[in-house]
């Protein structure tokens, strides 16, 4: 995964829950509405983050 000007990094399934707040920082709505993030919801999280970024 890569964010703006930051270098890309490998996101591992087992580390998704730990990396979740850092990965989606900037969209407090997504972070607060997902207390137990699941790897299987990654696509939904990406779409929600995209919509959150567009609304700013």
PDB file with SEQRES, HELIX, SHEET and CRYST1 records, atoms N, CA, C and O in Angstrom:
SEQRES   1 A   56  UNK UNK UNK UNK UNK UNK UNK UNK UNK UNK UNK UNK UNK          
SEQRES   2 A   56  UNK UNK UNK UNK UNK UNK UNK UNK UNK UNK UNK UNK UNK          
SEQRES   3 A   56  UNK UNK UNK UNK UNK UNK UNK UNK UNK UNK UNK UNK UNK          
SEQRES   4 A   56  UNK UNK UNK UNK UNK UNK UNK UNK UNK UNK UNK UNK UNK          
SEQRES   5 A   56  UNK UNK UNK UNK                                              
HELIX    1 AA1 UNK A   13  UNK A   15  5                                   3    
HELIX    2 AA2 UNK A   16  UNK A   23  1                                   8    
HELIX    3 AA3 UNK A   28  UNK A   32  1                                   5    
HELIX    4 AA4 UNK A   39  UNK A   41  5                                   3    
HELIX    5 AA5 UNK A   42  UNK A   54  1                                  13    
CRYST1    1.000    1.000    1.000  90.00  90.00  90.00 P 1           1          
ATOM      1  N   UNK A   1       0.845  -1.166   0.000  1.00  0.00           N  
ATOM      2  CA  UNK A   1       0.000   0.000   0.000  1.00  0.00           C  
ATOM      3  C   UNK A   1       0.894   1.232   0.000  1.00  0.00           C  
ATOM      4  O   UNK A   1       2.044   1.180   0.436  1.00  0.00           O  
ATOM      5  N   UNK A   2       0.363   2.315  -0.482  1.00  0.00           N  
ATOM      6  CA  UNK A   2       1.107   3.563  -0.502  1.00  0.00           C  
ATOM      7  C   UNK A   2       0.148   4.714  -0.237  1.00  0.00           C  
ATOM      8  O   UNK A   2      -1.009   4.685  -0.654  1.00  0.00           O  
ATOM      9  N   UNK A   3       0.644   5.721   0.459  1.00  0.00           N  
ATOM     10  CA  UNK A   3      -0.154   6.910   0.765  1.00  0.00           C  
ATOM     11  C   UNK A   3       0.605   8.147   0.318  1.00  0.00           C  
ATOM     12  O   UNK A   3       1.722   8.401   0.769  1.00  0.00           O  
ATOM     13  N   UNK A   4      -0.002   8.902  -0.558  1.00  0.00           N  
ATOM     14  CA  UNK A   4       0.549  10.161  -1.071  1.00  0.00           C  
ATOM     15  C   UNK A   4       2.045  10.070  -1.317  1.00  0.00           C  
ATOM     16  O   UNK A   4       2.483   9.305  -2.175  1.00  0.00           O  
ATOM     17  N   UNK A   5       2.830  10.833  -0.583  1.00  0.00           N  
ATOM     18  CA  UNK A   5       4.273  10.892  -0.810  1.00  0.00           C  
ATOM     19  C   UNK A   5       5.060   9.912   0.047  1.00  0.00           C  
ATOM     20  O   UNK A   5       6.290   9.906   0.002  1.00  0.00           O  
ATOM     21  N   UNK A   6       4.376   9.090   0.820  1.00  0.00           N  
ATOM     22  CA  UNK A   6       5.057   8.117   1.673  1.00  0.00           C  
ATOM     23  C   UNK A   6       5.447   6.896   0.835  1.00  0.00           C  
ATOM     24  O   UNK A   6       4.786   6.565  -0.150  1.00  0.00           O  
ATOM     25  N   UNK A   7       6.521   6.242   1.240  1.00  0.00           N  
ATOM     26  CA  UNK A   7       6.915   5.038   0.504  1.00  0.00           C  
ATOM     27  C   UNK A   7       5.880   3.921   0.687  1.00  0.00           C  
ATOM     28  O   UNK A   7       5.192   3.868   1.706  1.00  0.00           O  
ATOM     29  N   UNK A   8       5.777   3.055  -0.282  1.00  0.00           N  
ATOM     30  CA  UNK A   8       4.852   1.921  -0.208  1.00  0.00           C  
ATOM     31  C   UNK A   8       5.320   0.952   0.875  1.00  0.00           C  
ATOM     32  O   UNK A   8       6.509   0.875   1.186  1.00  0.00           O  
ATOM     33  N   UNK A   9       4.367   0.218   1.441  1.00  0.00           N  
ATOM     34  CA  UNK A   9       4.725  -0.801   2.421  1.00  0.00           C  
ATOM     35  C   UNK A   9       3.814  -2.003   2.239  1.00  0.00           C  
ATOM     36  O   UNK A   9       2.720  -1.898   1.685  1.00  0.00           O  
ATOM     37  N   UNK A  10       4.282  -3.131   2.710  1.00  0.00           N  
ATOM     38  CA  UNK A  10       3.532  -4.373   2.600  1.00  0.00           C  
ATOM     39  C   UNK A  10       2.585  -4.474   3.788  1.00  0.00           C  
ATOM     40  O   UNK A  10       3.020  -4.482   4.940  1.00  0.00           O  
ATOM     41  N   UNK A  11       1.312  -4.550   3.506  1.00  0.00           N  
ATOM     42  CA  UNK A  11       0.308  -4.687   4.555  1.00  0.00           C  
ATOM     43  C   UNK A  11      -0.045  -6.159   4.686  1.00  0.00           C  
ATOM     44  O   UNK A  11      -0.568  -6.768   3.753  1.00  0.00           O  
ATOM     45  N   UNK A  12       0.244  -6.717   5.840  1.00  0.00           N  
ATOM     46  CA  UNK A  12      -0.024  -8.134   6.067  1.00  0.00           C  
ATOM     47  C   UNK A  12      -1.363  -8.299   6.785  1.00  0.00           C  
ATOM     48  O   UNK A  12      -1.757  -7.478   7.613  1.00  0.00           O  
ATOM     49  N   UNK A  13      -2.036  -9.376   6.439  1.00  0.00           N  
ATOM     50  CA  UNK A  13      -3.350  -9.669   6.999  1.00  0.00           C  
ATOM     51  C   UNK A  13      -3.316  -9.669   8.525  1.00  0.00           C  
ATOM     52  O   UNK A  13      -4.206  -9.102   9.159  1.00  0.00           O  
ATOM     53  N   UNK A  14      -2.322 -10.285   9.114  1.00  0.00           N  
ATOM     54  CA  UNK A  14      -2.259 -10.403  10.569  1.00  0.00           C  
ATOM     55  C   UNK A  14      -1.984  -9.061  11.258  1.00  0.00           C  
ATOM     56  O   UNK A  14      -2.212  -8.932  12.461  1.00  0.00           O  
ATOM     57  N   UNK A  15      -1.499  -8.065  10.517  1.00  0.00           N  
ATOM     58  CA  UNK A  15      -1.189  -6.762  11.093  1.00  0.00           C  
ATOM     59  C   UNK A  15      -2.242  -5.701  10.776  1.00  0.00           C  
ATOM     60  O   UNK A  15      -2.086  -4.545  11.170  1.00  0.00           O  
ATOM     61  N   UNK A  16      -3.314  -6.080  10.069  1.00  0.00           N  
ATOM     62  CA  UNK A  16      -4.311  -5.101   9.631  1.00  0.00           C  
ATOM     63  C   UNK A  16      -4.967  -4.376  10.800  1.00  0.00           C  
ATOM     64  O   UNK A  16      -5.127  -3.156  10.759  1.00  0.00           O  
ATOM     65  N   UNK A  17      -5.343  -5.101  11.826  1.00  0.00           N  
ATOM     66  CA  UNK A  17      -6.010  -4.483  12.976  1.00  0.00           C  
ATOM     67  C   UNK A  17      -5.095  -3.454  13.648  1.00  0.00           C  
ATOM     68  O   UNK A  17      -5.547  -2.377  14.036  1.00  0.00           O  
ATOM     69  N   UNK A  18      -3.817  -3.788  13.782  1.00  0.00           N  
ATOM     70  CA  UNK A  18      -2.855  -2.883  14.416  1.00  0.00           C  
ATOM     71  C   UNK A  18      -2.590  -1.649  13.549  1.00  0.00           C  
ATOM     72  O   UNK A  18      -2.475  -0.539  14.067  1.00  0.00           O  
ATOM     73  N   UNK A  19      -2.495  -1.843  12.247  1.00  0.00           N  
ATOM     74  CA  UNK A  19      -2.174  -0.760  11.312  1.00  0.00           C  
ATOM     75  C   UNK A  19      -3.396   0.065  10.910  1.00  0.00           C  
ATOM     76  O   UNK A  19      -3.249   1.109  10.276  1.00  0.00           O  
ATOM     77  N   UNK A  20      -4.587  -0.383  11.265  1.00  0.00           N  
ATOM     78  CA  UNK A  20      -5.826   0.252  10.812  1.00  0.00           C  
ATOM     79  C   UNK A  20      -5.871   1.768  11.047  1.00  0.00           C  
ATOM     80  O   UNK A  20      -6.117   2.515  10.100  1.00  0.00           O  
ATOM     81  N   UNK A  21      -5.640   2.249  12.283  1.00  0.00           N  
ATOM     82  CA  UNK A  21      -5.721   3.710  12.497  1.00  0.00           C  
ATOM     83  C   UNK A  21      -4.699   4.498  11.683  1.00  0.00           C  
ATOM     84  O   UNK A  21      -5.005   5.581  11.186  1.00  0.00           O  
ATOM     85  N   UNK A  22      -3.511   3.972  11.547  1.00  0.00           N  
ATOM     86  CA  UNK A  22      -2.471   4.648  10.770  1.00  0.00           C  
ATOM     87  C   UNK A  22      -2.806   4.637   9.286  1.00  0.00           C  
ATOM     88  O   UNK A  22      -2.625   5.634   8.587  1.00  0.00           O  
ATOM     89  N   UNK A  23      -3.290   3.513   8.823  1.00  0.00           N  
ATOM     90  CA  UNK A  23      -3.607   3.353   7.408  1.00  0.00           C  
ATOM     91  C   UNK A  23      -4.713   4.296   6.957  1.00  0.00           C  
ATOM     92  O   UNK A  23      -4.637   4.864   5.867  1.00  0.00           O  
ATOM     93  N   UNK A  24      -5.719   4.466   7.766  1.00  0.00           N  
ATOM     94  CA  UNK A  24      -6.881   5.269   7.383  1.00  0.00           C  
ATOM     95  C   UNK A  24      -6.936   6.616   8.110  1.00  0.00           C  
ATOM     96  O   UNK A  24      -8.007   7.217   8.198  1.00  0.00           O  
ATOM     97  N   UNK A  25      -5.810   7.099   8.629  1.00  0.00           N  
ATOM     98  CA  UNK A  25      -5.815   8.390   9.313  1.00  0.00           C  
ATOM     99  C   UNK A  25      -6.285   9.479   8.357  1.00  0.00           C  
ATOM    100  O   UNK A  25      -5.978   9.455   7.165  1.00  0.00           O  
ATOM    101  N   UNK A  26      -7.020  10.413   8.891  1.00  0.00           N  
ATOM    102  CA  UNK A  26      -7.592  11.461   8.058  1.00  0.00           C  
ATOM    103  C   UNK A  26      -9.079  11.261   7.855  1.00  0.00           C  
ATOM    104  O   UNK A  26      -9.773  12.166   7.392  1.00  0.00           O  
ATOM    105  N   UNK A  27      -9.575  10.077   8.200  1.00  0.00           N  
ATOM    106  CA  UNK A  27     -11.012   9.802   8.099  1.00  0.00           C  
ATOM    107  C   UNK A  27     -11.482   9.278   9.458  1.00  0.00           C  
ATOM    108  O   UNK A  27     -11.604   8.072   9.668  1.00  0.00           O  
ATOM    109  N   UNK A  28     -11.740  10.202  10.359  1.00  0.00           N  
ATOM    110  CA  UNK A  28     -12.146   9.832  11.718  1.00  0.00           C  
ATOM    111  C   UNK A  28     -13.439   9.032  11.730  1.00  0.00           C  
ATOM    112  O   UNK A  28     -13.640   8.186  12.601  1.00  0.00           O  
ATOM    113  N   UNK A  29     -14.314   9.296  10.769  1.00  0.00           N  
ATOM    114  CA  UNK A  29     -15.582   8.572  10.683  1.00  0.00           C  
ATOM    115  C   UNK A  29     -15.321   7.075  10.497  1.00  0.00           C  
ATOM    116  O   UNK A  29     -15.960   6.255  11.156  1.00  0.00           O  
ATOM    117  N   UNK A  30     -14.415   6.717   9.631  1.00  0.00           N  
ATOM    118  CA  UNK A  30     -14.092   5.315   9.370  1.00  0.00           C  
ATOM    119  C   UNK A  30     -13.468   4.672  10.603  1.00  0.00           C  
ATOM    120  O   UNK A  30     -13.840   3.560  10.978  1.00  0.00           O  
ATOM    121  N   UNK A  31     -12.539   5.353  11.225  1.00  0.00           N  
ATOM    122  CA  UNK A  31     -11.847   4.804  12.387  1.00  0.00           C  
ATOM    123  C   UNK A  31     -12.805   4.604  13.557  1.00  0.00           C  
ATOM    124  O   UNK A  31     -12.784   3.561  14.210  1.00  0.00           O  
ATOM    125  N   UNK A  32     -13.642   5.601  13.821  1.00  0.00           N  
ATOM    126  CA  UNK A  32     -14.558   5.494  14.960  1.00  0.00           C  
ATOM    127  C   UNK A  32     -15.694   4.504  14.726  1.00  0.00           C  
ATOM    128  O   UNK A  32     -16.225   3.934  15.679  1.00  0.00           O  
ATOM    129  N   UNK A  33     -16.068   4.296  13.474  1.00  0.00           N  
ATOM    130  CA  UNK A  33     -17.177   3.376  13.189  1.00  0.00           C  
ATOM    131  C   UNK A  33     -16.721   1.925  13.028  1.00  0.00           C  
ATOM    132  O   UNK A  33     -17.540   1.039  12.784  1.00  0.00           O  
ATOM    133  N   UNK A  34     -15.414   1.682  13.164  1.00  0.00           N  
ATOM    134  CA  UNK A  34     -14.889   0.336  12.982  1.00  0.00           C  
ATOM    135  C   UNK A  34     -14.017  -0.060  14.171  1.00  0.00           C  
ATOM    136  O   UNK A  34     -12.790  -0.024  14.077  1.00  0.00           O  
ATOM    137  N   UNK A  35     -14.641  -0.437  15.292  1.00  0.00           N  
ATOM    138  CA  UNK A  35     -13.847  -0.787  16.473  1.00  0.00           C  
ATOM    139  C   UNK A  35     -13.071  -2.099  16.315  1.00  0.00           C  
ATOM    140  O   UNK A  35     -12.022  -2.275  16.934  1.00  0.00           O  
ATOM    141  N   UNK A  36     -13.578  -3.012  15.497  1.00  0.00           N  
ATOM    142  CA  UNK A  36     -12.920  -4.302  15.260  1.00  0.00           C  
ATOM    143  C   UNK A  36     -12.723  -4.501  13.755  1.00  0.00           C  
ATOM    144  O   UNK A  36     -13.492  -5.230  13.129  1.00  0.00           O  
ATOM    145  N   UNK A  37     -11.711  -3.867  13.167  1.00  0.00           N  
ATOM    146  CA  UNK A  37     -11.511  -3.990  11.725  1.00  0.00           C  
ATOM    147  C   UNK A  37     -11.163  -5.418  11.314  1.00  0.00           C  
ATOM    148  O   UNK A  37     -10.400  -6.111  11.987  1.00  0.00           O  
ATOM    149  N   UNK A  38     -11.741  -5.834  10.196  1.00  0.00           N  
ATOM    150  CA  UNK A  38     -11.499  -7.177   9.666  1.00  0.00           C  
ATOM    151  C   UNK A  38     -10.873  -7.068   8.281  1.00  0.00           C  
ATOM    152  O   UNK A  38     -11.244  -6.211   7.479  1.00  0.00           O  
ATOM    153  N   UNK A  39      -9.933  -7.941   8.022  1.00  0.00           N  
ATOM    154  CA  UNK A  39      -9.248  -7.982   6.741  1.00  0.00           C  
ATOM    155  C   UNK A  39     -10.237  -8.134   5.588  1.00  0.00           C  
ATOM    156  O   UNK A  39     -10.044  -7.556   4.519  1.00  0.00           O  
ATOM    157  N   UNK A  40     -11.291  -8.909   5.807  1.00  0.00           N  
ATOM    158  CA  UNK A  40     -12.270  -9.160   4.751  1.00  0.00           C  
ATOM    159  C   UNK A  40     -13.049  -7.905   4.367  1.00  0.00           C  
ATOM    160  O   UNK A  40     -13.692  -7.875   3.318  1.00  0.00           O  
ATOM    161  N   UNK A  41     -12.999  -6.872   5.201  1.00  0.00           N  
ATOM    162  CA  UNK A  41     -13.694  -5.616   4.917  1.00  0.00           C  
ATOM    163  C   UNK A  41     -12.771  -4.555   4.316  1.00  0.00           C  
ATOM    164  O   UNK A  41     -13.153  -3.389   4.221  1.00  0.00           O  
ATOM    165  N   UNK A  42     -11.582  -4.939   3.917  1.00  0.00           N  
ATOM    166  CA  UNK A  42     -10.601  -3.988   3.386  1.00  0.00           C  
ATOM    167  C   UNK A  42     -11.171  -3.175   2.225  1.00  0.00           C  
ATOM    168  O   UNK A  42     -10.972  -1.961   2.172  1.00  0.00           O  
ATOM    169  N   UNK A  43     -11.864  -3.812   1.311  1.00  0.00           N  
ATOM    170  CA  UNK A  43     -12.435  -3.097   0.165  1.00  0.00           C  
ATOM    171  C   UNK A  43     -13.454  -2.065   0.612  1.00  0.00           C  
ATOM    172  O   UNK A  43     -13.462  -0.942   0.105  1.00  0.00           O  
ATOM    173  N   UNK A  44     -14.307  -2.426   1.546  1.00  0.00           N  
ATOM    174  CA  UNK A  44     -15.299  -1.482   2.078  1.00  0.00           C  
ATOM    175  C   UNK A  44     -14.613  -0.301   2.746  1.00  0.00           C  
ATOM    176  O   UNK A  44     -15.045   0.842   2.604  1.00  0.00           O  
ATOM    177  N   UNK A  45     -13.544  -0.585   3.472  1.00  0.00           N  
ATOM    178  CA  UNK A  45     -12.806   0.487   4.154  1.00  0.00           C  
ATOM    179  C   UNK A  45     -12.175   1.439   3.137  1.00  0.00           C  
ATOM    180  O   UNK A  45     -12.173   2.653   3.341  1.00  0.00           O  
ATOM    181  N   UNK A  46     -11.647   0.895   2.055  1.00  0.00           N  
ATOM    182  CA  UNK A  46     -11.034   1.737   1.021  1.00  0.00           C  
ATOM    183  C   UNK A  46     -12.072   2.644   0.363  1.00  0.00           C  
ATOM    184  O   UNK A  46     -11.796   3.813   0.097  1.00  0.00           O  
ATOM    185  N   UNK A  47     -13.256   2.110   0.104  1.00  0.00           N  
ATOM    186  CA  UNK A  47     -14.324   2.908  -0.510  1.00  0.00           C  
ATOM    187  C   UNK A  47     -14.784   4.002   0.450  1.00  0.00           C  
ATOM    188  O   UNK A  47     -14.964   5.153   0.050  1.00  0.00           O  
ATOM    189  N   UNK A  48     -14.973   3.641   1.709  1.00  0.00           N  
ATOM    190  CA  UNK A  48     -15.395   4.626   2.720  1.00  0.00           C  
ATOM    191  C   UNK A  48     -14.350   5.718   2.864  1.00  0.00           C  
ATOM    192  O   UNK A  48     -14.693   6.896   2.971  1.00  0.00           O  
ATOM    193  N   UNK A  49     -13.070   5.338   2.868  1.00  0.00           N  
ATOM    194  CA  UNK A  49     -12.005   6.323   2.975  1.00  0.00           C  
ATOM    195  C   UNK A  49     -12.000   7.253   1.775  1.00  0.00           C  
ATOM    196  O   UNK A  49     -11.806   8.459   1.923  1.00  0.00           O  
ATOM    197  N   UNK A  50     -12.209   6.709   0.606  1.00  0.00           N  
ATOM    198  CA  UNK A  50     -12.258   7.514  -0.609  1.00  0.00           C  
ATOM    199  C   UNK A  50     -13.396   8.528  -0.549  1.00  0.00           C  
ATOM    200  O   UNK A  50     -13.214   9.696  -0.894  1.00  0.00           O  
ATOM    201  N   UNK A  51     -14.544   8.087  -0.119  1.00  0.00           N  
ATOM    202  CA  UNK A  51     -15.698   8.997   0.016  1.00  0.00           C  
ATOM    203  C   UNK A  51     -15.428  10.051   1.074  1.00  0.00           C  
ATOM    204  O   UNK A  51     -15.822  11.206   0.911  1.00  0.00           O  
ATOM    205  N   UNK A  52     -14.773   9.679   2.136  1.00  0.00           N  
ATOM    206  CA  UNK A  52     -14.443  10.623   3.209  1.00  0.00           C  
ATOM    207  C   UNK A  52     -13.468  11.689   2.683  1.00  0.00           C  
ATOM    208  O   UNK A  52     -13.608  12.870   2.998  1.00  0.00           O  
ATOM    209  N   UNK A  53     -12.503  11.273   1.897  1.00  0.00           N  
ATOM    210  CA  UNK A  53     -11.505  12.197   1.349  1.00  0.00           C  
ATOM    211  C   UNK A  53     -12.160  13.163   0.355  1.00  0.00           C  
ATOM    212  O   UNK A  53     -11.793  14.336   0.292  1.00  0.00           O  
ATOM    213  N   UNK A  54     -13.113  12.673  -0.404  1.00  0.00           N  
ATOM    214  CA  UNK A  54     -13.793  13.521  -1.390  1.00  0.00           C  
ATOM    215  C   UNK A  54     -14.644  14.600  -0.713  1.00  0.00           C  
ATOM    216  O   UNK A  54     -14.807  15.695  -1.252  1.00  0.00           O  
ATOM    217  N   UNK A  55     -15.178  14.290   0.457  1.00  0.00           N  
ATOM    218  CA  UNK A  55     -16.066  15.229   1.138  1.00  0.00           C  
ATOM    219  C   UNK A  55     -15.309  16.345   1.837  1.00  0.00           C  
ATOM    220  O   UNK A  55     -15.923  17.299   2.316  1.00  0.00           O  
ATOM    221  N   UNK A  56     -13.995  16.247   1.905  1.00  0.00           N  
ATOM    222  CA  UNK A  56     -13.201  17.285   2.592  1.00  0.00           C  
ATOM    223  C   UNK A  56     -12.781  18.367   1.634  1.00  0.00           C  
ATOM    224  O   UNK A  56     -12.110  19.318   2.034  1.00  0.00           O  
TER     225      UNK A  56                                                      
END                                                                             
